[in-house]
């Protein structure tokens, strides 16, 4: 496929809304790409299976700190940092890498909806300290994990 002319202005059918070039073809009317949808679906299934396996290894009981979800989300954040460097620096032309690994595997692996539900459950069952540690700890450690993944990968690539 030829590179788009940067001086050519196309009609934007959805002005103000970003269009993901990995999902649509860039034509006037967006068309879903079957290869990308399949990559996301396959990656999502693998990520969800990996999350389930972690939850099976580290089961949670009522007031316990939800270690499985915490570790899953922090590991996923770290890997998102790694992936973003690789996608930009090493594999910018491989259009299925980000959908398969990022939107598929890592989105299926991490679970911020479970994070919210477990936080609510800890609060409603009278464990506000665990709930606060979980809420704040996941956000802080998750953000630090993204930065660590970015920096570590950048350091390895520049060597």
Backbone torsions as a table, in degrees:
resi	resn	phi	psi	omega
1	UNK	NA	130.0	-178.7
2	UNK	-69.1	152.0	178.6
3	UNK	-67.8	140.4	-179.7
4	UNK	-68.0	145.4	177.8
5	UNK	-74.8	118.5	-177.0
6	UNK	-67.2	-16.0	-179.4
7	UNK	-93.3	-11.2	179.7
8	UNK	-82.1	128.3	179.6
9	UNK	-104.2	119.0	177.5
10	UNK	-88.9	158.5	171.5
11	UNK	-70.4	128.8	179.1
12	UNK	-96.6	106.5	-177.1
13	UNK	-69.0	-18.9	-179.9
14	UNK	-130.3	71.6	-175.9
15	UNK	-59.9	137.0	179.0
16	UNK	87.6	-9.9	-179.9
17	UNK	-108.2	127.6	179.8
18	UNK	-68.2	146.1	177.4
19	UNK	-116.9	125.2	-179.4
20	UNK	-80.6	117.2	-177.9
21	UNK	-66.9	-17.8	177.3
22	UNK	-77.6	-17.1	-176.3
23	UNK	-106.5	-40.1	-177.3
24	UNK	-106.9	167.0	-176.2
25	UNK	-90.6	-10.1	-179.0
26	UNK	85.3	5.8	177.7
27	UNK	-77.1	175.7	-179.1
28	UNK	-56.5	-45.0	177.0
29	UNK	-107.5	121.5	-178.4
30	UNK	-57.4	140.0	177.8
31	UNK	-127.7	127.3	-179.0
32	UNK	-69.3	136.0	180.0
33	UNK	-93.8	121.1	-176.7
34	UNK	-61.8	-36.5	-179.2
35	UNK	-65.2	-36.5	179.3
36	UNK	-71.9	-43.2	178.4
37	UNK	-60.8	-42.2	178.4
38	UNK	-64.7	-39.9	178.6
39	UNK	-63.9	-43.4	178.8
40	UNK	-64.1	-44.4	-179.1
41	UNK	-63.5	-45.7	179.6
42	UNK	-64.9	-44.6	178.3
43	UNK	-64.0	-42.4	179.0
44	UNK	-60.8	-40.7	178.0
45	UNK	-63.5	-43.5	178.7
46	UNK	-64.8	-42.8	179.2
47	UNK	-63.8	-42.1	179.1
48	UNK	-65.2	-38.1	176.6
49	UNK	-64.6	-40.2	178.1
50	UNK	-64.8	-41.2	178.1
51	UNK	-62.9	-44.3	178.4
52	UNK	-58.5	-42.1	-179.6
53	UNK	-62.5	-42.1	178.0
54	UNK	-63.1	-41.9	179.1
55	UNK	-64.8	-32.4	177.5
56	UNK	-71.4	-36.7	-179.8
57	UNK	-72.8	-35.5	-178.0
58	UNK	-120.1	71.5	-177.3
59	UNK	-66.5	153.8	-177.7
60	UNK	-114.2	142.7	176.2
61	UNK	-122.9	139.0	-177.6
62	UNK	6.5	-85.2	-172.0
63	UNK	-88.9	-2.5	-179.5
64	UNK	-62.2	149.6	172.7
65	UNK	-65.4	131.8	-177.1
66	UNK	-75.7	73.8	-175.6
67	UNK	-61.2	-39.4	-177.7
68	UNK	-60.2	-48.3	-179.2
69	UNK	-68.7	-40.3	178.4
70	UNK	-59.4	-50.6	-178.3
71	UNK	-66.2	-38.2	177.9
72	UNK	-61.8	-48.5	-178.0
73	UNK	-67.2	-40.1	179.5
74	UNK	-67.9	-43.7	177.3
75	UNK	-62.1	-41.1	177.5
76	UNK	-62.8	-40.2	177.2
77	UNK	-62.5	-44.2	177.7
78	UNK	-59.2	-47.1	-178.5
79	UNK	-67.2	-29.6	175.0
80	UNK	-65.2	-40.5	175.5
81	UNK	-60.9	-44.7	177.9
82	UNK	-61.4	-47.8	-177.1
83	UNK	-61.4	-41.7	-177.6
84	UNK	-63.1	-38.3	177.1
85	UNK	-67.0	-44.6	-179.0
86	UNK	-63.4	-40.9	-179.7
87	UNK	-64.2	-41.5	-177.6
88	UNK	-78.9	-44.1	-172.0
89	UNK	-89.6	-37.1	-173.0
90	UNK	-107.3	-38.1	-172.5
91	UNK	-126.5	49.7	-176.7
92	UNK	-66.9	-22.9	-176.6
93	UNK	-97.8	2.2	-179.8
94	UNK	-96.6	95.8	-169.4
95	UNK	-70.9	-12.0	179.6
96	UNK	-99.4	-6.0	-178.2
97	UNK	-65.2	-52.5	-177.9
98	UNK	-65.1	-46.3	177.9
99	UNK	-61.9	-40.2	-178.0
100	UNK	-70.3	-52.3	-176.0
101	UNK	-81.6	-45.2	-175.3
102	UNK	-77.7	-64.8	-177.8
103	UNK	-72.4	-27.7	-179.9
104	UNK	-89.0	-83.0	-172.7
105	UNK	-59.4	-53.9	-174.2
106	UNK	-70.3	-34.1	175.8
107	UNK	-70.8	-33.6	175.9
108	UNK	-74.4	-29.3	-178.9
109	UNK	-77.3	-47.9	179.4
110	UNK	-76.7	156.5	-176.3
111	UNK	-148.9	85.6	179.9
112	UNK	-80.4	-15.6	172.8
113	UNK	-71.7	-39.4	175.7
114	UNK	-66.5	-38.2	175.4
115	UNK	-55.1	-47.1	179.4
116	UNK	-66.0	-43.4	179.9
117	UNK	-65.2	-41.7	178.9
118	UNK	-68.4	-34.9	176.3
119	UNK	-63.2	-45.6	178.2
120	UNK	-62.7	-41.2	179.6
121	UNK	-64.2	-40.7	177.0
122	UNK	-63.3	-42.2	178.3
123	UNK	-65.0	-47.3	-176.4
124	UNK	-70.1	-21.9	178.3
125	UNK	-93.2	11.0	174.3
126	UNK	82.3	31.5	179.0
127	UNK	-124.2	66.0	-175.1
128	UNK	-66.5	-29.9	179.9
129	UNK	-68.3	-46.6	176.6
130	UNK	-61.8	-40.6	-179.7
131	UNK	-63.3	-45.3	-179.4
132	UNK	-65.8	-42.6	178.9
133	UNK	-62.1	-40.3	179.7
134	UNK	-67.7	-47.8	-179.4
135	UNK	-60.8	-52.9	-177.0
136	UNK	-73.4	-43.4	-178.3
137	UNK	-60.1	-42.3	179.6
138	UNK	-63.2	-44.3	-179.7
139	UNK	-65.2	-49.2	-176.2
140	UNK	-66.9	-49.9	-177.7
141	UNK	-68.2	-34.8	177.2
142	UNK	-63.3	-45.5	177.8
143	UNK	-64.8	-41.1	176.7
144	UNK	-62.9	-36.2	179.1
145	UNK	-65.9	-39.5	176.9
146	UNK	-60.9	-47.4	-179.6
147	UNK	-62.6	-42.5	179.0
148	UNK	-62.1	-42.8	177.6
149	UNK	-62.1	-42.9	177.5
150	UNK	-61.0	-53.1	-174.6
151	UNK	-65.6	-44.1	179.5
152	UNK	-61.4	-45.7	-179.1
153	UNK	-67.3	-41.9	176.8
154	UNK	-59.4	-42.9	179.1
155	UNK	-63.2	-41.0	179.7
156	UNK	-68.7	-36.4	-178.2
157	UNK	-71.3	-37.3	-176.8
158	UNK	-76.1	-9.4	178.7
159	UNK	-75.5	NA	NA
